[in-house]
Amino acid sequence: MKEINVNELQTLLNSFANKDVFIHLETTNGSYASHYDEKFFNAGAFIRNVKIRYELGKVVGESPHRVGLKMEHGWVYAQGITHYQSDEQGRLLMAGLDYTGKLAVALEISETPFSY
Amino acid sequence: MTLQPERHVLVIFPHPDDEAFSSAGTIRLYRNMGVPVTYACLTLGEMGRNLGNPPFATRESLPEIRRKELIAACEAMGIEDLRMMGLRDKTVEFEDDEKMVNLVTDLISELNPSLIITFYPGFAVHPDHEATGRAVMEAVRRIPKEARPRIYAVGFANNTMAKLGVPTIVHDVSSVRKEKEAALRAHSSQTGWMMQETKHRTEEETTKLDSWFNVESYYLYSFED
């Protein structure tokens, strides 16, 4: 993955529009956050291999970026996106890596299902 | 504390590296004694957060990286029977409870271990650790008392000492420190930060690492019935 190039990422987002695609969306503080800081309220969400179709995908802002997908009946978005890659299987992998290199958010789009 | 000979040691943890942090020295000592050790690793740590910045991995490439690290770590520990159980990181607690118990029961039936090393439920911090420990304890509880393997349980929640007291099983693993370090180094996607040059470490960090490298502690798990 490399740092976000807005034009390039926008082109990739456009290429998946109006197609049935599988997404992986994840936000996390890590399972140890409340272990190291007992006052930390640990929350996160994870969804993988859900099929959606979006009509408009947009990357916005300075890094860390926001990426939003507008669907017929709703929305998908992620904030804190810093890196991306179109992998060897043609999947669009986006991630938000914090200053120590730990993943805080991921949004991935693929025309074929991700592994288990 | 000197390790006693065992018929077979079954190690059950959910993530590649759980075994290295908690037990690499103990496992290496058992292997040096000729005791067979099986490691059932439930997931490939697919949800590991450390991808680096600049990144060395993606969410999708991490599992294969960690699978290779796990194999290399097992070589360092001398584990010849590694079972990758195919569950997904952070989903273990959401699997069917009975399926999890059966997974453990099947391993016990096949291997007839005299000792199991796993996490202490209630004191294991990570939800996957807790679910693993719960499944193991329930599987062993269902075995007739006289036939049960002993269980060395790892607890490291902040309240562990307050609730359970000092660990009852303490292994000096300093004689195999090099092998433990090699196992930890093998999990480099997870341990790079701690295996780096020592010169930047604080005294507190050095003390903590030294205890990780030289001592492995467990609670002998006991059942009420």
Interface residues (C-beta under 8 A of the other chain):
Chain A: M1 K2 H24 E26 T28 G30 S31 Y32 H35 E38 F46 H83 Q85 D87 R91 L93 A95 L97 D98 Y99 T100 G101 K102 L103 A104 A106 E108 F114 S115 Y116
Chain B: M47 R49 N50 L51 G52 N53 P54 P55 T58 R59 E60 S61 P63 G86 R88 K90 V125 H126 P127 D128 A157 N158
